[in-house]
Amino acid sequence: MKTIEIEIKQELENSKAILEEQGDKLKKILEEKISNSYDKIIFDFKDIELLSTPFLNHFLGNLLLEKGKDYKEILSRISFKNLNKDDIDLVYLVVANSINQQ
């Protein structure tokens, strides 16, 4: 199984993941890893102090909307680590909203 772990803080060069542009950057990274046939893509939120809905919408929500009914394949290949409960709830909210808009 081809797996990669992506450190959010390192990729963003910032401890805050709040901007739409940051989300767009991570979305491109995710799309690249998917097209390179990675089976598992782990996003590590270690040392991220602040996470926002606009960031998550541009990072994950927009990609799920673009993939339409294939969103399950994307979700099966990604995972997250080092998120607190509030941030996990925020990720679930973004995912649920994207799915409900399909």
C-alpha positions as a Markdown table, in Angstrom:
| # | Residue | x | y | z |
|---|---|---|---|---|
| 1 | Met | 0.0 | 0.0 | 0.0 |
| 2 | Lys | 1.4 | 3.4 | -1.1 |
| 3 | Thr | 1.0 | 5.8 | 1.9 |
| 4 | Ile | 2.2 | 9.4 | 2.4 |
| 5 | Glu | 1.9 | 11.7 | 5.4 |
| 6 | Ile | 1.6 | 15.4 | 4.9 |
| 7 | Glu | 2.4 | 17.8 | 7.7 |
| 8 | Ile | 0.0 | 20.8 | 7.4 |
| 9 | Lys | 2.1 | 23.3 | 9.3 |
| 10 | Gln | 5.1 | 22.5 | 7.1 |
| 11 | Glu | 3.2 | 22.8 | 3.9 |
| 12 | Leu | 1.5 | 26.0 | 4.9 |
| 13 | Glu | 4.6 | 27.4 | 6.7 |
| 14 | Asn | 2.1 | 28.6 | 9.3 |
| 15 | Ser | 0.5 | 27.4 | 12.5 |
| 16 | Lys | -2.9 | 28.7 | 11.4 |
| 17 | Ala | -5.0 | 27.0 | 8.7 |
| 18 | Ile | -7.6 | 29.7 | 8.2 |
| 19 | Leu | -7.3 | 31.2 | 4.7 |
| 20 | Glu | -9.0 | 30.0 | 1.5 |
| 21 | Glu | -5.7 | 30.3 | -0.3 |
| 22 | Gln | -4.2 | 27.8 | 2.1 |
| 23 | Gly | -7.0 | 25.4 | 1.5 |
| 24 | Asp | -6.6 | 25.7 | -2.2 |
| 25 | Lys | -2.9 | 24.9 | -1.8 |
| 26 | Leu | -3.6 | 21.7 | 0.2 |
| 27 | Lys | -6.4 | 20.8 | -2.3 |
| 28 | Lys | -3.8 | 20.8 | -5.1 |
| 29 | Ile | -1.5 | 18.6 | -3.0 |
| 30 | Leu | -4.3 | 16.2 | -2.3 |
| 31 | Glu | -5.3 | 16.0 | -6.0 |
| 32 | Glu | -1.6 | 15.4 | -6.9 |
| 33 | Lys | -1.3 | 12.6 | -4.4 |
| 34 | Ile | -4.5 | 11.0 | -5.6 |
| 35 | Ser | -3.4 | 11.1 | -9.2 |
| 36 | Asn | -0.1 | 9.6 | -8.2 |
| 37 | Ser | -2.0 | 6.5 | -6.9 |
| 38 | Tyr | -1.4 | 6.9 | -3.2 |
| 39 | Asp | -3.7 | 4.5 | -1.4 |
| 40 | Lys | -3.6 | 6.4 | 1.9 |
| 41 | Ile | -3.0 | 10.1 | 2.4 |
| 42 | Ile | -2.6 | 11.2 | 6.0 |
| 43 | Phe | -2.9 | 14.9 | 6.9 |
| 44 | Asp | -1.1 | 15.7 | 10.2 |
| 45 | Phe | -2.4 | 18.8 | 12.0 |
| 46 | Lys | 0.3 | 18.7 | 14.6 |
| 47 | Asp | 1.0 | 22.2 | 15.9 |
| 48 | Ile | -1.9 | 23.8 | 14.0 |
| 49 | Glu | -3.3 | 26.3 | 16.5 |
| 50 | Leu | -6.3 | 27.5 | 14.6 |
| 51 | Leu | -8.5 | 25.8 | 11.9 |
| 52 | Ser | -11.3 | 27.5 | 10.0 |
| 53 | Thr | -14.3 | 26.5 | 7.9 |
| 54 | Pro | -13.2 | 28.6 | 4.9 |
| 55 | Phe | -9.9 | 26.8 | 4.9 |
| 56 | Leu | -11.6 | 23.4 | 5.1 |
| 57 | Asn | -14.1 | 24.2 | 2.4 |
| 58 | His | -11.4 | 25.1 | 0.0 |
| 59 | Phe | -9.2 | 22.2 | 1.0 |
| 60 | Leu | -11.7 | 19.4 | 1.2 |
| 61 | Gly | -15.3 | 20.6 | 0.6 |
| 62 | Asn | -14.7 | 21.9 | -2.9 |
| 63 | Leu | -12.9 | 18.7 | -4.0 |
| 64 | Leu | -15.8 | 16.5 | -2.7 |
| 65 | Leu | -18.3 | 18.7 | -4.6 |
| 66 | Glu | -16.2 | 18.4 | -7.8 |
| 67 | Lys | -15.9 | 14.6 | -7.5 |
| 68 | Gly | -19.7 | 14.2 | -7.2 |
| 69 | Lys | -20.7 | 10.7 | -6.5 |
| 70 | Asp | -17.1 | 9.6 | -6.4 |
| 71 | Tyr | -16.6 | 11.4 | -3.1 |
| 72 | Lys | -16.5 | 8.1 | -1.2 |
| 73 | Glu | -13.4 | 7.1 | -3.0 |
| 74 | Ile | -11.7 | 10.3 | -1.9 |
| 75 | Leu | -12.8 | 9.9 | 1.7 |
| 76 | Ser | -11.6 | 6.3 | 1.8 |
| 77 | Arg | -8.1 | 7.4 | 0.9 |
| 78 | Ile | -7.6 | 10.2 | 3.4 |
| 79 | Ser | -7.3 | 10.5 | 7.1 |
| 80 | Phe | -6.4 | 13.1 | 9.7 |
| 81 | Lys | -4.3 | 13.0 | 12.8 |
| 82 | Asn | -3.6 | 15.4 | 15.6 |
| 83 | Leu | -7.0 | 17.1 | 15.5 |
| 84 | Asn | -8.9 | 18.1 | 18.7 |
| 85 | Lys | -12.5 | 17.2 | 19.1 |
| 86 | Asp | -13.8 | 20.7 | 17.9 |
| 87 | Asp | -11.7 | 20.5 | 14.8 |
| 88 | Ile | -12.9 | 17.0 | 14.1 |
| 89 | Asp | -16.4 | 18.2 | 14.4 |
| 90 | Leu | -15.6 | 21.0 | 11.9 |
| 91 | Val | -14.1 | 18.5 | 9.4 |
| 92 | Tyr | -17.3 | 16.4 | 9.7 |
| 93 | Leu | -19.5 | 19.5 | 9.2 |
| 94 | Val | -17.6 | 20.4 | 6.0 |
| 95 | Val | -17.8 | 16.9 | 4.6 |
| 96 | Ala | -21.5 | 16.5 | 5.5 |
| 97 | Asn | -22.3 | 19.9 | 3.9 |
| 98 | Ser | -20.4 | 18.9 | 0.7 |
| 99 | Ile | -22.2 | 15.6 | 0.5 |
| 100 | Asn | -25.6 | 17.1 | 1.1 |
| 101 | Gln | -25.0 | 19.6 | -1.8 |
| 102 | Gln | -24.6 | 16.8 | -4.3 |
